[in-house]
Amino acid sequence: MSQIYTRTGDQGETSLGDGSRVSKSIYRVGLYGSVDELNSSLGLTIALLRQDPDLIDYAGVDIPVVLEEMQSRLFDLGTVLSNPEFPAAKVSFPTLGMEDLIDTLEKDLEPLKNFILPGGHVAAAQLHMARSASRRVERKAVILAESESVPASAIAWLNRLSDFLFVAARAVNAAAGVPDIIWVPDTTPTGGEGSKTD
């Protein structure tokens, strides 16, 4: 890649992995674009975590190193999704490693008794941003899989990735000494005095 700009996409088209030229508006292009957004979100998360040495390791898990590994797997996923001719059956995105990491982190966390809100330490909040982006990618992958080839293991992997990011956000808050933000539901009856906005 000696030159960044090629001018080949200036008319709103791009090349897929199989060499075909398509509009940038097609669903598949949007999906692997969302994978790229998720990868960038993880990159920002890693940068934030590495600003504070106390946040890097929790329960023996080096979270930035794990996130970098997931970035590479997301790049793999983008490569697969960019090629509609890629044999989906030959691709595997294993989830067991992430499940082990989730279990390891949760052992040192307080049991979750309430729904929590995204937030706390800025790196934890960014992990929640990445988690919600992961959910969006998963939903888009499920939609594409209804009509085109998408590895089933990739969809399961994305689902587990969002689980890991949720637990990692809690771990970062714990490492920073910041409590999870508990969801406080609005108990005001609909139409009651507290619901007025005027």
Buried (B, 14 or more C-beta within 10 A) or exposed (E): EEEEEEEEEEEEBBEBBEEEEBEEEEEBBEBBBBBBBBBBBBBEBBEBBEEBEEBBBBBEBEBBEBBEEBBEBBEBBBBBBBBBEBEBEEBEBEBEBBEEBBEBBBEEBEEEEEEBEBBBBBBBBBBBBBBBBBBBBBBBBEEBBEEEBBBBBBBBBBBBBBBBBBBBBBBBBBBBEBEBBEEEEEEEEEEEEEEEEE
